[in-house]
């Protein structure tokens, strides 16, 4: 395997370059027999549809390892660093892009979000099913890098309910709410790109469906 990847047999793991480690991980993902690699479920949808609530329930269920994204935006009052997001500076985000540390990253509403690649790959290799709760642009990047990933689009029961959720956020200004509504309309039009579409009319039902996708 090392010969095929042009890695010298005298090299040690600690001395491998980032790209060499990535190639080795990809090979193990394809060829491992001792442990069946986990499945990668990517959950996306318009802002305010309830993605964070679904991810939190799946984390508690133990059926998924839920990846925590890094972001340059400021935390909300109820958010904790390392639990909801890793809140980092723009300079740190730039460094991680340069070092190729993100599985995907995207800009959304003036802030950047990225998925740490190493932790996701480690969990999959250990046989854990992984959930990524990310924005639509990031979901497309994941699909291009890992075609075996399952993209799931979460829709609101009705457009009116999504509007009520977005307008009910006390942290946004009227201008911000208007921008979020315009963006949500664009995001709803992306559903056809995804492998699965779920309507978030019952949280427990969405959670059960995601667990079923991973075990199928």
N, C-alpha and C positions, 0 to 999 in steps of 0.2 A: 504493500500500500504506500509506504513512504517512497519507494523507488518510483512508483507510478506518478506520484505527486512532486517528484524531483526534490525530495528532502533527504539530505545526507544522513546515512545510518548512524553517524557519530553525534548527531544533534540530540540534545535533551529537550524535554517538553518546555522547560523554563527558557530555553534559548530559541524557541520558534518565534517567527514573526506573526503578527496578527492575521495576515492573509493565509499563512500556512495553517494556523490553528483553525481558521474558518473552513478551509478545505478539508481538513481532517474530520471536523465535526460533521460536515455535510456527508462525507463518506460513511461515517458511523451511523448516521441517520438512515442511510440507504441499506446498509448491510448488517446492522446488528441483529442477532438472533437471540441473545441471552435475555434482552429486555425489549419488549415491543415498544417502539417510540410512541409517545402520546400524540393526541390530535390537537391541532391549533385552531381554535374558534375565534374569529374576529368579529366583534360586535360593534356596529356603527349605526348611525341614524341622525336625524336632525337634533339640534340642541333642544333640551327640555323634554325629550321623549321618555326619559327614565332609565338611560343606560347605566348610570352610576348606582342606582338602586338595585338593578339586576346583578351587576358585578359584585356588590356588597353581599347579596344573598348567596351567590355562588361561592364567594370566598368562605362564608360561614359553613356552607354545606360540605366542604371538604372534597367535592368531586372535581374541582378545578384548582390549578395554581393560577392565580390572577396577577398578571403583570401590572406593576405600578409605573406609570409614565413619568417622564421628566417634563417640566414646563417652565417657561420664563414668566408666566403670569403670577400675580400676587395671590396668596391663599385667601379664600373666603373665611368668614368667621368660624364656620363649623368644620373646616378642613385641617388635617394634620399632615405634617411633612413625613414622607415615608409610608403613609397609609393611603391617603387619597392621591397624592402626587409627590414627586421629588421636586421641590421648588428650588430652581437654580438660576444663576445670573445669565445674561446674554453672552458674556465672555465664556462662561463655562459651557454653555450650549454650543458655541462656536468651536470650542476645543474638542468636544465630543463628536461633532460632525467631521472635523478634520481627522480625528483618530478612527473614524469609521466605527463608532461604538453604538450607533442606532440601527435597529432593524428597519425602522422607518421614522420619518419626521415630517411634520407639516406645519404650516402657519394657519392659524384660525383666529379670527376676530382680533388681529393685532398681536397675538402671542404665538409662541412656538411650542410644539409638543413632540416628544420623541419617545420611542420604546427602546430601552436598553436591550441590546441583542444577546449578550452573553448569558444573562439569567434565563431568557426564554429558551435558548438552545439547550442549556443545561437541564432545565425541567423536562423538556421533550425527550431528551436522551435517557432520562431516568424513568420514562414511562408515564409521566404526569400529563394529563390533559391541561392545556393552557388556554386561558381566555385573555384576549386583548380587547379593551374597551377604548377605541380610538376614533378619530375623525375619518371622514370618507376618503380624503386624499391619501391619508396614511394607510387605510385599508387596501387601496389599490396598489400601493408600493409593496405591501406584504405579499399580496397575491402574485406579483411579478417575481419576487424573490423566492417565495415558497408556494408553488402552485397547488400543493396538497392542502393548503389551509382552506377552511370553510368560512366564507364571508356571510354574515347574517345581518340583514338590515332590519332595524326595529322601527315600526311605524306607530303613530298614535291612533287611537280608536277613530278620532275625527280631527279634521283640521281645526275646528273650533276649540277642542280641548287642548290642543298644542298651543294655540294662541293664548288661552287662559293661563296655561302654565308659564309661558314666557313673560306675559304681562304681570304675573303675580310675583316675579322675582323682585324683591325689594332692593337688591344690590345694583340694579341697572337704571340708568337715566332714560328718559323718554326717547332720546335719540338712539341710545344703545338698543332699546327694545325694538324700535323700528328697524334697525339694521339687522337684528337677530331674526325678526320675522321675514325680512326679505331673503336672508340667507337660508332660512328654513325651507322656503319655497323652492330654492335652487337645490337644496339637499334632498328633498322629497322626490325630485325628478331623477335621482341617481339609483333608485331602488332596483331597476332592471339589471344593473351591473352585478348584483350580489347573487350568491348561490341560493340563499334562503331569505324569505321575508316573513317576519313575525309581527303580529299586531299586539301591542302592549295594552290589551284590555283586561288582562288578569295576570298579575306579576307571577304567581305560582305556576301558571301555565307556561309562561315564557321560560322560566327557570327549568321546568321539566323538559321542555322541547330542546333546550340547549344541552342538557345532560344526555338526552336521547341522541342528538346529532353526534356527540362525542363517542358514544358507546356503540353506534351502528356499525 
